[in-house]
Amino acid sequence: MPITQSAKKALRQNTKRRVKNLAQNRNLKDAVKEFRKTPSKEALSTIFKKLDKSAKVGLIKDNKADRLKSRLSTLLTKTTK
């Protein structure tokens, strides 16, 4: 357990951030899974928005967001043909 006051505060901050990050990550994964089941143009735009926001705040890396966006758009084009 932390002893100093600053270490206690850091622990509180880390706990709050971890909970928030886990919730955001779960939300993103669920959205991607849902899109894979039923791909649509509207869902793709919302997924892109979520991926960009996640990359911006550092939840995932930029290249991962780009890779997922590419794969999901390819999936949409394959299903629409």
PDB file of N, CA, C and O in Angstrom:
ATOM      1  N   MET A   1       0.830  -1.184   0.000  1.00  0.00           N
ATOM      2  CA  MET A   1       0.000   0.000   0.000  1.00  0.00           C
ATOM      3  C   MET A   1       0.874   1.248   0.000  1.00  0.00           C
ATOM      4  O   MET A   1       1.963   1.244   0.575  1.00  0.00           O
ATOM      5  N   PRO A   2       0.411   2.296  -0.631  1.00  0.00           N
ATOM      6  CA  PRO A   2       1.192   3.535  -0.663  1.00  0.00           C
ATOM      7  C   PRO A   2       1.278   4.171   0.720  1.00  0.00           C
ATOM      8  O   PRO A   2       0.362   4.064   1.535  1.00  0.00           O
ATOM      9  N   ILE A   3       2.396   4.829   0.954  1.00  0.00           N
ATOM     10  CA  ILE A   3       2.623   5.445   2.261  1.00  0.00           C
ATOM     11  C   ILE A   3       2.507   6.959   2.161  1.00  0.00           C
ATOM     12  O   ILE A   3       1.825   7.583   2.974  1.00  0.00           O
ATOM     13  N   THR A   4       3.154   7.543   1.189  1.00  0.00           N
ATOM     14  CA  THR A   4       3.140   9.001   1.075  1.00  0.00           C
ATOM     15  C   THR A   4       1.816   9.491   0.522  1.00  0.00           C
ATOM     16  O   THR A   4       1.077   8.746  -0.121  1.00  0.00           O
ATOM     17  N   GLN A   5       1.533  10.744   0.782  1.00  0.00           N
ATOM     18  CA  GLN A   5       0.274  11.347   0.334  1.00  0.00           C
ATOM     19  C   GLN A   5       0.164  11.364  -1.189  1.00  0.00           C
ATOM     20  O   GLN A   5      -0.901  11.106  -1.750  1.00  0.00           O
ATOM     21  N   SER A   6       1.274  11.670  -1.843  1.00  0.00           N
ATOM     22  CA  SER A   6       1.244  11.718  -3.310  1.00  0.00           C
ATOM     23  C   SER A   6       1.053  10.325  -3.909  1.00  0.00           C
ATOM     24  O   SER A   6       0.418  10.180  -4.954  1.00  0.00           O
ATOM     25  N   ALA A   7       1.595   9.312  -3.258  1.00  0.00           N
ATOM     26  CA  ALA A   7       1.417   7.944  -3.741  1.00  0.00           C
ATOM     27  C   ALA A   7      -0.029   7.490  -3.559  1.00  0.00           C
ATOM     28  O   ALA A   7      -0.564   6.757  -4.392  1.00  0.00           O
ATOM     29  N   LYS A   8      -0.659   7.925  -2.472  1.00  0.00           N
ATOM     30  CA  LYS A   8      -2.065   7.594  -2.246  1.00  0.00           C
ATOM     31  C   LYS A   8      -2.947   8.237  -3.317  1.00  0.00           C
ATOM     32  O   LYS A   8      -3.873   7.614  -3.836  1.00  0.00           O
ATOM     33  N   LYS A   9      -2.642   9.482  -3.632  1.00  0.00           N
ATOM     34  CA  LYS A   9      -3.411  10.184  -4.658  1.00  0.00           C
ATOM     35  C   LYS A   9      -3.206   9.516  -6.021  1.00  0.00           C
ATOM     36  O   LYS A   9      -4.155   9.345  -6.787  1.00  0.00           O
ATOM     37  N   ALA A  10      -1.964   9.143  -6.310  1.00  0.00           N
ATOM     38  CA  ALA A  10      -1.674   8.479  -7.589  1.00  0.00           C
ATOM     39  C   ALA A  10      -2.446   7.171  -7.695  1.00  0.00           C
ATOM     40  O   ALA A  10      -2.935   6.823  -8.770  1.00  0.00           O
ATOM     41  N   LEU A  11      -2.557   6.446  -6.586  1.00  0.00           N
ATOM     42  CA  LEU A  11      -3.307   5.194  -6.588  1.00  0.00           C
ATOM     43  C   LEU A  11      -4.786   5.453  -6.882  1.00  0.00           C
ATOM     44  O   LEU A  11      -5.405   4.719  -7.652  1.00  0.00           O
ATOM     45  N   ARG A  12      -5.355   6.502  -6.265  1.00  0.00           N
ATOM     46  CA  ARG A  12      -6.748   6.852  -6.524  1.00  0.00           C
ATOM     47  C   ARG A  12      -6.952   7.209  -7.996  1.00  0.00           C
ATOM     48  O   ARG A  12      -7.922   6.775  -8.618  1.00  0.00           O
ATOM     49  N   GLN A  13      -6.032   8.003  -8.546  1.00  0.00           N
ATOM     50  CA  GLN A  13      -6.149   8.405  -9.946  1.00  0.00           C
ATOM     51  C   GLN A  13      -6.044   7.199 -10.874  1.00  0.00           C
ATOM     52  O   GLN A  13      -6.822   7.066 -11.818  1.00  0.00           O
ATOM     53  N   ASN A  14      -5.080   6.324 -10.602  1.00  0.00           N
ATOM     54  CA  ASN A  14      -4.888   5.143 -11.449  1.00  0.00           C
ATOM     55  C   ASN A  14      -6.117   4.244 -11.434  1.00  0.00           C
ATOM     56  O   ASN A  14      -6.501   3.683 -12.460  1.00  0.00           O
ATOM     57  N   THR A  15      -6.733   4.112 -10.257  1.00  0.00           N
ATOM     58  CA  THR A  15      -7.920   3.269 -10.145  1.00  0.00           C
ATOM     59  C   THR A  15      -9.060   3.830 -10.982  1.00  0.00           C
ATOM     60  O   THR A  15      -9.721   3.091 -11.712  1.00  0.00           O
ATOM     61  N   LYS A  16      -9.290   5.136 -10.879  1.00  0.00           N
ATOM     62  CA  LYS A  16     -10.359   5.765 -11.656  1.00  0.00           C
ATOM     63  C   LYS A  16     -10.092   5.648 -13.151  1.00  0.00           C
ATOM     64  O   LYS A  16     -10.993   5.336 -13.930  1.00  0.00           O
ATOM     65  N   ARG A  17      -8.865   5.897 -13.538  1.00  0.00           N
ATOM     66  CA  ARG A  17      -8.506   5.838 -14.956  1.00  0.00           C
ATOM     67  C   ARG A  17      -8.641   4.428 -15.501  1.00  0.00           C
ATOM     68  O   ARG A  17      -9.080   4.237 -16.635  1.00  0.00           O
ATOM     69  N   ARG A  18      -8.262   3.427 -14.690  1.00  0.00           N
ATOM     70  CA  ARG A  18      -8.334   2.039 -15.123  1.00  0.00           C
ATOM     71  C   ARG A  18      -9.784   1.640 -15.381  1.00  0.00           C
ATOM     72  O   ARG A  18     -10.086   0.995 -16.385  1.00  0.00           O
ATOM     73  N   VAL A  19     -10.673   2.022 -14.478  1.00  0.00           N
ATOM     74  CA  VAL A  19     -12.087   1.700 -14.642  1.00  0.00           C
ATOM     75  C   VAL A  19     -12.634   2.343 -15.913  1.00  0.00           C
ATOM     76  O   VAL A  19     -13.363   1.708 -16.675  1.00  0.00           O
ATOM     77  N   LYS A  20     -12.279   3.602 -16.132  1.00  0.00           N
ATOM     78  CA  LYS A  20     -12.751   4.314 -17.323  1.00  0.00           C
ATOM     79  C   LYS A  20     -12.201   3.680 -18.596  1.00  0.00           C
ATOM     80  O   LYS A  20     -12.931   3.495 -19.570  1.00  0.00           O
ATOM     81  N   ASN A  21     -10.916   3.349 -18.584  1.00  0.00           N
ATOM     82  CA  ASN A  21     -10.299   2.743 -19.762  1.00  0.00           C
ATOM     83  C   ASN A  21     -10.887   1.372 -20.074  1.00  0.00           C
ATOM     84  O   ASN A  21     -11.110   1.039 -21.238  1.00  0.00           O
ATOM     85  N   LEU A  22     -11.140   0.579 -19.036  1.00  0.00           N
ATOM     86  CA  LEU A  22     -11.728  -0.740 -19.260  1.00  0.00           C
ATOM     87  C   LEU A  22     -13.124  -0.614 -19.862  1.00  0.00           C
ATOM     88  O   LEU A  22     -13.492  -1.381 -20.752  1.00  0.00           O
ATOM     89  N   ALA A  23     -13.893   0.345 -19.380  1.00  0.00           N
ATOM     90  CA  ALA A  23     -15.244   0.545 -19.908  1.00  0.00           C
ATOM     91  C   ALA A  23     -15.186   1.000 -21.361  1.00  0.00           C
ATOM     92  O   ALA A  23     -15.951   0.511 -22.191  1.00  0.00           O
ATOM     93  N   GLN A  24     -14.290   1.929 -21.677  1.00  0.00           N
ATOM     94  CA  GLN A  24     -14.164   2.402 -23.059  1.00  0.00           C
ATOM     95  C   GLN A  24     -13.708   1.278 -23.981  1.00  0.00           C
ATOM     96  O   GLN A  24     -14.201   1.139 -25.100  1.00  0.00           O
ATOM     97  N   ASN A  25     -12.763   0.483 -23.498  1.00  0.00           N
ATOM     98  CA  ASN A  25     -12.240  -0.616 -24.310  1.00  0.00           C
ATOM     99  C   ASN A  25     -13.332  -1.649 -24.571  1.00  0.00           C
ATOM    100  O   ASN A  25     -13.455  -2.145 -25.691  1.00  0.00           O
ATOM    101  N   ARG A  26     -14.127  -1.979 -23.550  1.00  0.00           N
ATOM    102  CA  ARG A  26     -15.215  -2.941 -23.707  1.00  0.00           C
ATOM    103  C   ARG A  26     -16.259  -2.414 -24.694  1.00  0.00           C
ATOM    104  O   ARG A  26     -16.770  -3.158 -25.532  1.00  0.00           O
ATOM    105  N   ASN A  27     -16.563  -1.129 -24.581  1.00  0.00           N
ATOM    106  CA  ASN A  27     -17.529  -0.491 -25.477  1.00  0.00           C
ATOM    107  C   ASN A  27     -17.048  -0.562 -26.922  1.00  0.00           C
ATOM    108  O   ASN A  27     -17.828  -0.854 -27.828  1.00  0.00           O
ATOM    109  N   LEU A  28     -15.768  -0.295 -27.133  1.00  0.00           N
ATOM    110  CA  LEU A  28     -15.194  -0.344 -28.475  1.00  0.00           C
ATOM    111  C   LEU A  28     -15.232  -1.761 -29.036  1.00  0.00           C
ATOM    112  O   LEU A  28     -15.619  -1.960 -30.188  1.00  0.00           O
ATOM    113  N   LYS A  29     -14.839  -2.738 -28.239  1.00  0.00           N
ATOM    114  CA  LYS A  29     -14.832  -4.121 -28.703  1.00  0.00           C
ATOM    115  C   LYS A  29     -16.234  -4.616 -29.027  1.00  0.00           C
ATOM    116  O   LYS A  29     -16.438  -5.324 -30.014  1.00  0.00           O
ATOM    117  N   ASP A  30     -17.199  -4.242 -28.193  1.00  0.00           N
ATOM    118  CA  ASP A  30     -18.582  -4.651 -28.447  1.00  0.00           C
ATOM    119  C   ASP A  30     -19.103  -4.034 -29.739  1.00  0.00           C
ATOM    120  O   ASP A  30     -19.817  -4.685 -30.502  1.00  0.00           O
ATOM    121  N   ALA A  31     -18.746  -2.782 -29.978  1.00  0.00           N
ATOM    122  CA  ALA A  31     -19.193  -2.111 -31.191  1.00  0.00           C
ATOM    123  C   ALA A  31     -18.599  -2.779 -32.430  1.00  0.00           C
ATOM    124  O   ALA A  31     -19.285  -2.948 -33.438  1.00  0.00           O
ATOM    125  N   VAL A  32     -17.338  -3.154 -32.353  1.00  0.00           N
ATOM    126  CA  VAL A  32     -16.682  -3.822 -33.490  1.00  0.00           C
ATOM    127  C   VAL A  32     -17.320  -5.189 -33.737  1.00  0.00           C
ATOM    128  O   VAL A  32     -17.560  -5.567 -34.884  1.00  0.00           O
ATOM    129  N   LYS A  33     -17.596  -5.934 -32.653  1.00  0.00           N
ATOM    130  CA  LYS A  33     -18.230  -7.238 -32.802  1.00  0.00           C
ATOM    131  C   LYS A  33     -19.612  -7.108 -33.429  1.00  0.00           C
ATOM    132  O   LYS A  33     -19.985  -7.895 -34.300  1.00  0.00           O
ATOM    133  N   GLU A  34     -20.360  -6.120 -32.984  1.00  0.00           N
ATOM    134  CA  GLU A  34     -21.702  -5.892 -33.521  1.00  0.00           C
ATOM    135  C   GLU A  34     -21.636  -5.532 -35.008  1.00  0.00           C
ATOM    136  O   GLU A  34     -22.471  -5.972 -35.798  1.00  0.00           O
ATOM    137  N   PHE A  35     -20.641  -4.733 -35.377  1.00  0.00           N
ATOM    138  CA  PHE A  35     -20.484  -4.365 -36.783  1.00  0.00           C
ATOM    139  C   PHE A  35     -20.152  -5.584 -37.621  1.00  0.00           C
ATOM    140  O   PHE A  35     -20.652  -5.726 -38.737  1.00  0.00           O
ATOM    141  N   ARG A  36     -19.315  -6.463 -37.098  1.00  0.00           N
ATOM    142  CA  ARG A  36     -18.955  -7.662 -37.854  1.00  0.00           C
ATOM    143  C   ARG A  36     -20.176  -8.545 -38.117  1.00  0.00           C
ATOM    144  O   ARG A  36     -20.255  -9.213 -39.148  1.00  0.00           O
ATOM    145  N   LYS A  37     -21.131  -8.544 -37.174  1.00  0.00           N
ATOM    146  CA  LYS A  37     -22.343  -9.342 -37.370  1.00  0.00           C
ATOM    147  C   LYS A  37     -23.221  -8.741 -38.461  1.00  0.00           C
ATOM    148  O   LYS A  37     -23.661  -9.440 -39.375  1.00  0.00           O
ATOM    149  N   THR A  38     -23.473  -7.429 -38.355  1.00  0.00           N
ATOM    150  CA  THR A  38     -24.354  -6.762 -39.307  1.00  0.00           C
ATOM    151  C   THR A  38     -23.702  -5.473 -39.798  1.00  0.00           C
ATOM    152  O   THR A  38     -23.969  -4.399 -39.259  1.00  0.00           O
ATOM    153  N   PRO A  39     -22.847  -5.572 -40.818  1.00  0.00           N
ATOM    154  CA  PRO A  39     -22.176  -4.372 -41.322  1.00  0.00           C
ATOM    155  C   PRO A  39     -23.130  -3.444 -42.075  1.00  0.00           C
ATOM    156  O   PRO A  39     -23.963  -3.887 -42.866  1.00  0.00           O
ATOM    157  N   SER A  40     -22.985  -2.151 -41.806  1.00  0.00           N
ATOM    158  CA  SER A  40     -23.758  -1.146 -42.536  1.00  0.00           C
ATOM    159  C   SER A  40     -22.954   0.141 -42.586  1.00  0.00           C
ATOM    160  O   SER A  40     -22.031   0.347 -41.798  1.00  0.00           O
ATOM    161  N   LYS A  41     -23.320   1.002 -43.524  1.00  0.00           N
ATOM    162  CA  LYS A  41     -22.589   2.264 -43.687  1.00  0.00           C
ATOM    163  C   LYS A  41     -22.694   3.154 -42.464  1.00  0.00           C
ATOM    164  O   LYS A  41     -21.713   3.781 -42.065  1.00  0.00           O
ATOM    165  N   GLU A  42     -23.883   3.218 -41.861  1.00  0.00           N
ATOM    166  CA  GLU A  42     -24.088   4.064 -40.685  1.00  0.00           C
ATOM    167  C   GLU A  42     -23.260   3.562 -39.507  1.00  0.00           C
ATOM    168  O   GLU A  42     -22.643   4.347 -38.787  1.00  0.00           O
ATOM    169  N   ALA A  43     -23.256   2.251 -39.322  1.00  0.00           N
ATOM    170  CA  ALA A  43     -22.481   1.663 -38.232  1.00  0.00           C
ATOM    171  C   ALA A  43     -20.984   1.883 -38.455  1.00  0.00           C
ATOM    172  O   ALA A  43     -20.227   2.072 -37.503  1.00  0.00           O
ATOM    173  N   LEU A  44     -20.570   1.856 -39.719  1.00  0.00           N
ATOM    174  CA  LEU A  44     -19.157   2.066 -40.024  1.00  0.00           C
ATOM    175  C   LEU A  44     -18.704   3.466 -39.610  1.00  0.00           C
ATOM    176  O   LEU A  44     -17.605   3.632 -39.079  1.00  0.00           O
ATOM    177  N   SER A  45     -19.529   4.455 -39.846  1.00  0.00           N
ATOM    178  CA  SER A  45     -19.143   5.816 -39.475  1.00  0.00           C
ATOM    179  C   SER A  45     -19.041   5.965 -37.963  1.00  0.00           C
ATOM    180  O   SER A  45     -18.159   6.669 -37.472  1.00  0.00           O
ATOM    181  N   THR A  46     -19.924   5.316 -37.221  1.00  0.00           N
ATOM    182  CA  THR A  46     -19.837   5.397 -35.759  1.00  0.00           C
ATOM    183  C   THR A  46     -18.613   4.660 -35.240  1.00  0.00           C
ATOM    184  O   THR A  46     -17.968   5.100 -34.288  1.00  0.00           O
ATOM    185  N   ILE A  47     -18.298   3.532 -35.875  1.00  0.00           N
ATOM    186  CA  ILE A  47     -17.096   2.785 -35.480  1.00  0.00           C
ATOM    187  C   ILE A  47     -15.853   3.624 -35.753  1.00  0.00           C
ATOM    188  O   ILE A  47     -14.944   3.676 -34.925  1.00  0.00           O
ATOM    189  N   PHE A  48     -15.810   4.278 -36.910  1.00  0.00           N
ATOM    190  CA  PHE A  48     -14.666   5.134 -37.235  1.00  0.00           C
ATOM    191  C   PHE A  48     -14.502   6.225 -36.190  1.00  0.00           C
ATOM    192  O   PHE A  48     -13.387   6.533 -35.768  1.00  0.00           O
ATOM    193  N   LYS A  49     -15.615   6.803 -35.778  1.00  0.00           N
ATOM    194  CA  LYS A  49     -15.576   7.864 -34.780  1.00  0.00           C
ATOM    195  C   LYS A  49     -15.009   7.339 -33.456  1.00  0.00           C
ATOM    196  O   LYS A  49     -14.171   7.986 -32.828  1.00  0.00           O
ATOM    197  N   LYS A  50     -15.478   6.162 -33.045  1.00  0.00           N
ATOM    198  CA  LYS A  50     -14.997   5.566 -31.793  1.00  0.00           C
ATOM    199  C   LYS A  50     -13.521   5.206 -31.876  1.00  0.00           C
ATOM    200  O   LYS A  50     -12.773   5.412 -30.921  1.00  0.00           O
ATOM    201  N   LEU A  51     -13.103   4.667 -33.020  1.00  0.00           N
ATOM    202  CA  LEU A  51     -11.700   4.293 -33.188  1.00  0.00           C
ATOM    203  C   LEU A  51     -10.803   5.523 -33.166  1.00  0.00           C
ATOM    204  O   LEU A  51      -9.744   5.512 -32.539  1.00  0.00           O
ATOM    205  N   ASP A  52     -11.225   6.579 -33.848  1.00  0.00           N
ATOM    206  CA  ASP A  52     -10.427   7.804 -33.863  1.00  0.00           C
ATOM    207  C   ASP A  52     -10.310   8.400 -32.469  1.00  0.00           C
ATOM    208  O   ASP A  52      -9.235   8.845 -32.068  1.00  0.00           O
ATOM    209  N   LYS A  53     -11.411   8.409 -31.731  1.00  0.00           N
ATOM    210  CA  LYS A  53     -11.396   8.958 -30.375  1.00  0.00           C
ATOM    211  C   LYS A  53     -10.503   8.116 -29.464  1.00  0.00           C
ATOM    212  O   LYS A  53      -9.752   8.661 -28.655  1.00  0.00           O
ATOM    213  N   SER A  54     -10.581   6.802 -29.593  1.00  0.00           N
ATOM    214  CA  SER A  54      -9.762   5.913 -28.772  1.00  0.00           C
ATOM    215  C   SER A  54      -8.281   6.113 -29.056  1.00  0.00           C
ATOM    216  O   SER A  54      -7.458   6.101 -28.141  1.00  0.00           O
ATOM    217  N   ALA A  55      -7.945   6.296 -30.326  1.00  0.00           N
ATOM    218  CA  ALA A  55      -6.547   6.529 -30.693  1.00  0.00           C
ATOM    219  C   ALA A  55      -6.084   7.895 -30.186  1.00  0.00           C
ATOM    220  O   ALA A  55      -4.943   8.052 -29.751  1.00  0.00           O
ATOM    221  N   LYS A  56      -6.974   8.872 -30.246  1.00  0.00           N
ATOM    222  CA  LYS A  56      -6.613  10.226 -29.820  1.00  0.00           C
ATOM    223  C   LYS A  56      -6.298  10.284 -28.330  1.00  0.00           C
ATOM    224  O   LYS A  56      -5.339  10.940 -27.925  1.00  0.00           O
ATOM    225  N   VAL A  57      -7.094   9.606 -27.518  1.00  0.00           N
ATOM    226  CA  VAL A  57      -6.882   9.653 -26.068  1.00  0.00           C
ATOM    227  C   VAL A  57      -5.847   8.631 -25.593  1.00  0.00           C
ATOM    228  O   VAL A  57      -5.495   8.606 -24.414  1.00  0.00           O
ATOM    229  N   GLY A  58      -5.357   7.783 -26.515  1.00  0.00           N
ATOM    230  CA  GLY A  58      -4.292   6.856 -26.158  1.00  0.00           C
ATOM    231  C   GLY A  58      -4.768   5.504 -25.676  1.00  0.00           C
ATOM    232  O   GLY A  58      -3.980   4.730 -25.133  1.00  0.00           O
ATOM    233  N   LEU A  59      -6.038   5.206 -25.863  1.00  0.00           N
ATOM    234  CA  LEU A  59      -6.552   3.909 -25.453  1.00  0.00           C
ATOM    235  C   LEU A  59      -5.983   2.808 -26.349  1.00  0.00           C
ATOM    236  O   LEU A  59      -5.615   1.734 -25.874  1.00  0.00           O
ATOM    237  N   ILE A  60      -5.916   3.095 -27.656  1.00  0.00           N
ATOM    238  CA  ILE A  60      -5.252   2.195 -28.600  1.00  0.00           C
ATOM    239  C   ILE A  60      -4.287   3.025 -29.421  1.00  0.00           C
ATOM    240  O   ILE A  60      -4.367   4.253 -29.438  1.00  0.00           O
ATOM    241  N   LYS A  61      -3.378   2.354 -30.098  1.00  0.00           N
ATOM    242  CA  LYS A  61      -2.398   3.080 -30.907  1.00  0.00           C
ATOM    243  C   LYS A  61      -2.998   3.463 -32.256  1.00  0.00           C
ATOM    244  O   LYS A  61      -3.969   2.866 -32.721  1.00  0.00           O
ATOM    245  N   ASP A  62      -2.393   4.470 -32.866  1.00  0.00           N
ATOM    246  CA  ASP A  62      -2.900   4.992 -34.135  1.00  0.00           C
ATOM    247  C   ASP A  62      -2.946   3.926 -35.218  1.00  0.00           C
ATOM    248  O   ASP A  62      -3.928   3.825 -35.954  1.00  0.00           O
ATOM    249  N   ASN A  63      -1.884   3.131 -35.317  1.00  0.00           N
ATOM    250  CA  ASN A  63      -1.831   2.119 -36.371  1.00  0.00           C
ATOM    251  C   ASN A  63      -2.892   1.042 -36.182  1.00  0.00           C
ATOM    252  O   ASN A  63      -3.425   0.515 -37.158  1.00  0.00           O
ATOM    253  N   LYS A  64      -3.202   0.713 -34.918  1.00  0.00           N
ATOM    254  CA  LYS A  64      -4.247  -0.276 -34.664  1.00  0.00           C
ATOM    255  C   LYS A  64      -5.593   0.266 -35.127  1.00  0.00           C
ATOM    256  O   LYS A  64      -6.387  -0.454 -35.730  1.00  0.00           O
ATOM    257  N   ALA A  65      -5.842   1.534 -34.841  1.00  0.00           N
ATOM    258  CA  ALA A  65      -7.097   2.156 -35.278  1.00  0.00           C
ATOM    259  C   ALA A  65      -7.178   2.138 -36.805  1.00  0.00           C
ATOM    260  O   ALA A  65      -8.217   1.798 -37.372  1.00  0.00           O
ATOM    261  N   ASP A  66      -6.093   2.499 -37.459  1.00  0.00           N
ATOM    262  CA  ASP A  66      -6.075   2.501 -38.924  1.00  0.00           C
ATOM    263  C   ASP A  66      -6.281   1.099 -39.491  1.00  0.00           C
ATOM    264  O   ASP A  66      -7.003   0.910 -40.470  1.00  0.00           O
ATOM    265  N   ARG A  67      -5.634   0.121 -38.859  1.00  0.00           N
ATOM    266  CA  ARG A  67      -5.749  -1.255 -39.322  1.00  0.00           C
ATOM    267  C   ARG A  67      -7.187  -1.750 -39.185  1.00  0.00           C
ATOM    268  O   ARG A  67      -7.720  -2.370 -40.104  1.00  0.00           O
ATOM    269  N   LEU A  68      -7.815  -1.478 -38.040  1.00  0.00           N
ATOM    270  CA  LEU A  68      -9.198  -1.898 -37.841  1.00  0.00           C
ATOM    271  C   LEU A  68     -10.148  -1.206 -38.817  1.00  0.00           C
ATOM    272  O   LEU A  68     -11.069  -1.827 -39.348  1.00  0.00           O
ATOM    273  N   LYS A  69      -9.914   0.083 -39.043  1.00  0.00           N
ATOM    274  CA  LYS A  69     -10.758   0.818 -39.980  1.00  0.00           C
ATOM    275  C   LYS A  69     -10.650   0.216 -41.378  1.00  0.00           C
ATOM    276  O   LYS A  69     -11.650   0.081 -42.082  1.00  0.00           O
ATOM    277  N   SER A  70      -9.444  -0.140 -41.769  1.00  0.00           N
ATOM    278  CA  SER A  70      -9.236  -0.730 -43.084  1.00  0.00           C
ATOM    279  C   SER A  70      -9.935  -2.083 -43.197  1.00  0.00           C
ATOM    280  O   SER A  70     -10.598  -2.363 -44.195  1.00  0.00           O
ATOM    281  N   ARG A  71      -9.786  -2.908 -42.183  1.00  0.00           N
ATOM    282  CA  ARG A  71     -10.388  -4.242 -42.220  1.00  0.00           C
ATOM    283  C   ARG A  71     -11.912  -4.175 -42.200  1.00  0.00           C
ATOM    284  O   ARG A  71     -12.581  -4.952 -42.882  1.00  0.00           O
ATOM    285  N   LEU A  72     -12.452  -3.253 -41.424  1.00  0.00           N
ATOM    286  CA  LEU A  72     -13.904  -3.145 -41.345  1.00  0.00           C
ATOM    287  C   LEU A  72     -14.495  -2.586 -42.632  1.00  0.00           C
ATOM    288  O   LEU A  72     -15.572  -3.001 -43.058  1.00  0.00           O
ATOM    289  N   SER A  73     -13.778  -1.628 -43.259  1.00  0.00           N
ATOM    290  CA  SER A  73     -14.296  -1.124 -44.538  1.00  0.00           C
ATOM    291  C   SER A  73     -14.215  -2.191 -45.619  1.00  0.00           C
ATOM    292  O   SER A  73     -15.099  -2.280 -46.471  1.00  0.00           O
ATOM    293  N   THR A  74     -13.174  -2.989 -45.593  1.00  0.00           N
ATOM    294  CA  THR A  74     -13.067  -4.099 -46.552  1.00  0.00           C
ATOM    295  C   THR A  74     -14.219  -5.087 -46.336  1.00  0.00           C
ATOM    296  O   THR A  74     -14.810  -5.582 -47.295  1.00  0.00           O
ATOM    297  N   LEU A  75     -14.525  -5.363 -45.082  1.00  0.00           N
ATOM    298  CA  LEU A  75     -15.630  -6.265 -44.768  1.00  0.00           C
ATOM    299  C   LEU A  75     -16.945  -5.713 -45.305  1.00  0.00           C
ATOM    300  O   LEU A  75     -17.762  -6.455 -45.850  1.00  0.00           O
ATOM    301  N   LEU A  76     -17.139  -4.423 -45.150  1.00  0.00           N
ATOM    302  CA  LEU A  76     -18.379  -3.806 -45.650  1.00  0.00           C
ATOM    303  C   LEU A  76     -18.474  -3.906 -47.163  1.00  0.00           C
ATOM    304  O   LEU A  76     -19.542  -4.212 -47.692  1.00  0.00           O
ATOM    305  N   THR A  77     -17.376  -3.652 -47.870  1.00  0.00           N
ATOM    306  CA  THR A  77     -17.417  -3.723 -49.333  1.00  0.00           C
ATOM    307  C   THR A  77     -17.649  -5.156 -49.818  1.00  0.00           C
ATOM    308  O   THR A  77     -18.320  -5.376 -50.827  1.00  0.00           O
ATOM    309  N   LYS A  78     -17.091  -6.124 -49.094  1.00  0.00           N
ATOM    310  CA  LYS A  78     -17.301  -7.519 -49.490  1.00  0.00           C
ATOM    311  C   LYS A  78     -18.737  -7.949 -49.296  1.00  0.00           C
ATOM    312  O   LYS A  78     -19.279  -8.699 -50.108  1.00  0.00           O
ATOM    313  N   THR A  79     -19.362  -7.479 -48.223  1.00  0.00           N
ATOM    314  CA  THR A  79     -20.738  -7.899 -47.958  1.00  0.00           C
ATOM    315  C   THR A  79     -21.747  -7.189 -48.839  1.00  0.00           C
ATOM    316  O   THR A  79     -22.826  -7.724 -49.094  1.00  0.00           O
ATOM    317  N   THR A  80     -21.415  -5.984 -49.313  1.00  0.00           N
ATOM    318  CA  THR A  80     -22.361  -5.254 -50.155  1.00  0.00           C
ATOM    319  C   THR A  80     -22.336  -5.743 -51.598  1.00  0.00           C
ATOM    320  O   THR A  80     -23.287  -5.498 -52.340  1.00  0.00           O
ATOM    321  N   LYS A  81     -21.291  -6.416 -52.007  1.00  0.00           N
ATOM    322  CA  LYS A  81     -21.197  -6.902 -53.386  1.00  0.00           C
ATOM    323  C   LYS A  81     -22.016  -8.133 -53.599  1.00  0.00           C
ATOM    324  O   LYS A  81     -22.046  -8.671 -54.706  1.00  0.00           O
TER     325      LYS A  81
END
